[in-house]
Structures are given as structure tokens and as C-alpha cells.
């Protein structure tokens, strides 16, 4: 696979995985009593409704073509925590649903490799597994505006909750900078450890 083909494959997999991630948020929110995503037409796996011109198309493709790096995102699903039957439970489950959907993809496809390692497409499947592990870990980082910060807010209470609430309001740009530094330094190694646990140590790209 050429560098361009690999970059295009990476783009498609990350965008599709991000769309499943956002759908999972909307689905869980709906189960917890918030129909906002459904009314906005976002409770669907149709990629078009989850795509954003800059974050899903222009930015990632420009980076791939010029730097061979990738950063992009799907349009966040709208959530209104005030509609949750239990606000604390709803916030925790809805925040966790996105990263858990990526881990579920990784585990299911990882089992395919573990039990059928000789498949011709195993390297491509393994790539999808690794990407989804990385996406799950990235979104679980406890910095705004990522899911990990919302999950932490839901789990925290009292003074801890107020501290997390303050961090939520300090501006998402700082959180993104911190998250990106961690994403390209610490997360690849941790992702590889989890990758080996899922598919077994006998497989390599």
C-alpha cells in the first residue's frame, strides 16, 4: 500500500469510527431520556449528517496531503443533560458511550484476528483495531472538551465537581493542546499494549 493509499485508508477508518462514536453518544442519550440528537436528525449512521466541512473534510485531507499526519473530527452530537431521567447517570453513560463504541469495534475485530490470524486482510483489520483503541483512549483523556472531562464531571461531586466544572469553562483550546501532546507521545505506546492484549502477541503488522 502506497503512502497516499495508506493515508486515504486511515482517513476513511478514522472518520467512520468517529461517526460510530458520535452515534453511540446520541443513542445512549436517547435511552437516558434526551431526544435532542433524534430531533436533530443525528440518531443515524448516515455519514453525511455527522460530517463537518472543515473538521471532517478540509483539515484532515489537507494534513494528509501535506504532512502525512492526521487530525480530524466528526460534528458533535447535540446533547441536553437537562432531559436525562437521572442527570448524573445520564451524563456518565452518555459520555462513556462514544469511547466504549470504539473499544467494542476493536475487541470484535481483534477477536477475528486472534482466531483467524492467517486472513489476507488481517493487517488491514489490525490497523482498524489499533485506530479504534487510540480513538477511545484519546477521547477518554480528562481534558475539555473531550469525553473524559465530561465523564469526570459526572463522576465527581462536591468540591471536586466544582473544580471539574471550572476546568470545563477554561476554554477547549487549551484542553485540545494538552490532549494532542499526550496523543502523539504517550497514547501510541499504551494503545499498542492494549492492542497486544486483544489480538495476542503472535501477530505483528
Protein Blocks (a to p, Z undefined) as FASTA:
>chain_A
ZZklmmmmmmmmmmmmmmmmmmmmmmmmmmnopaklmmnopaccbfklmpcfklmmmmmm
mmmmmnopacdddddddddfklpmblmlmmmmmmmmmmmmmmmmmmmmmmmmmmmmmbmk
lmmmmmmmmmmmmmmmmmmpccdfbfklmmmmmmpgcjllmmmmmmmmnojklmmmmmmm
mmmmmmmmmmmmmmmmmnopkbcZZ
